[in-house]
């Protein structure tokens, strides 16, 4: 059975009213590269005023091996939530190459009814 290339915990703060941004802070493990810490700033559009915590699970299908270095940089993301549960997906490019990571978790804020956003993230990893 194959295991994920990345497994982590993510805490987010989101402020989107038409336009806006989110900040995601994460810790976890990248297969073959060890423990990582990450912070991502994600400008975009949508309606979402919330805080959330979730579990990130993903795989890498880009060139080379999964690493902290290739997890950093730009990615495209979309998030939606309702009933205090949220789902976020990010991919390192629009063709789906590189990292594909899904985050599932709970939120407090507008996502209790319905909220979501779409945008581009820049992630720093150490």
C-alpha positions in Angstrom: 0.0 0.0 0.0 1.4 3.4 -1.0 1.8 6.1 1.7 1.3 9.8 1.0 4.3 11.9 0.1 3.3 14.6 2.6 1.3 14.4 5.8 0.8 17.5 7.9 -1.3 19.7 10.2 -2.4 23.1 9.0 -3.8 26.1 10.9 -5.4 28.9 8.8 -6.8 32.4 9.1 -9.0 33.5 6.2 -10.4 36.9 5.3 -12.1 37.1 1.9 -15.0 39.6 1.2 -14.9 39.6 -2.6 -11.1 39.9 -2.5 -8.8 39.0 0.4 -6.2 36.6 1.7 -5.4 33.7 3.9 -2.4 32.7 6.0 -1.7 29.0 6.5 0.9 27.7 8.9 1.8 24.1 8.8 4.0 21.4 10.2 4.4 17.8 9.0 6.5 15.2 7.3 7.7 14.9 3.6 8.6 11.4 2.6 12.3 11.1 2.1 13.0 14.6 3.4 11.8 14.6 6.9 10.0 17.1 9.1 9.0 20.5 7.6 7.5 23.8 8.7 5.7 26.0 6.3 3.9 29.4 6.0 1.8 30.3 3.0 0.2 33.6 2.0 -2.8 33.2 -0.3 -4.4 36.2 -2.0 -7.5 35.5 -4.0 -11.3 36.1 -4.2 -14.3 34.6 -2.5 -16.3 35.0 0.7 -14.7 33.4 3.8 -14.1 35.0 7.2 -12.9 32.1 9.3 -10.2 30.3 11.2 -9.5 26.6 10.6 -7.4 23.6 11.5 -6.9 20.6 9.2 -4.9 17.6 8.1 -2.9 17.8 4.8 -2.4 14.7 2.7 -0.8 14.8 -0.7 1.4 13.4 -3.4 4.2 14.6 -5.7 4.3 13.8 -9.4 6.8 16.3 -10.6 10.4 15.8 -11.6 12.8 14.5 -9.0 11.8 13.3 -5.5 9.5 14.9 -2.9 11.4 17.6 -1.0 11.0 20.7 1.1 12.7 22.6 -1.7 10.1 21.7 -4.3 7.2 22.1 -1.9 8.1 25.8 -1.6 6.9 28.4 -4.1 3.7 29.2 -6.0 0.6 27.0 -6.1 -3.0 27.3 -7.1 -5.7 26.6 -4.5 -9.4 26.4 -4.0 -11.3 26.1 -0.7 -14.9 25.5 0.3 -16.7 24.7 3.5 -20.2 24.3 5.0 -21.4 23.1 8.4 -18.1 24.0 10.0 -16.2 21.4 7.8 -13.8 22.7 5.1 -11.9 21.2 2.2 -8.9 22.8 0.5 -7.0 21.6 -2.6 -3.8 23.0 -3.9 -1.7 22.1 -6.9 1.7 23.5 -7.9 0.5 24.3 -11.4 -2.7 24.3 -13.4 -1.8 21.1 -15.2 -1.6 19.2 -11.9 2.2 18.6 -12.1 4.2 18.6 -8.9 2.4 18.7 -5.6 -1.3 17.9 -5.2 -2.3 18.4 -1.6 -5.8 18.1 0.0 -6.6 19.5 3.4 -9.6 18.4 5.4 -10.6 20.0 8.7 -12.9 22.1 10.8 -13.5 25.8 10.8 -15.2 28.6 12.8 -16.7 31.5 11.0 -18.6 32.0 7.8 -18.0 28.4 6.6 -20.6 27.3 9.2 -23.1 28.4 6.5 -21.1 28.4 3.3 -17.8 30.0 2.4 -15.0 29.5 0.0 -12.2 31.1 -2.0 -9.9 30.6 -4.9 -6.4 32.1 -5.4 -2.7 31.6 -5.6 -0.4 30.8 -2.7 3.2 31.5 -2.1 4.7 29.1 0.4 8.0 29.3 2.4 9.3 26.0 3.8 12.0 25.2 6.3 
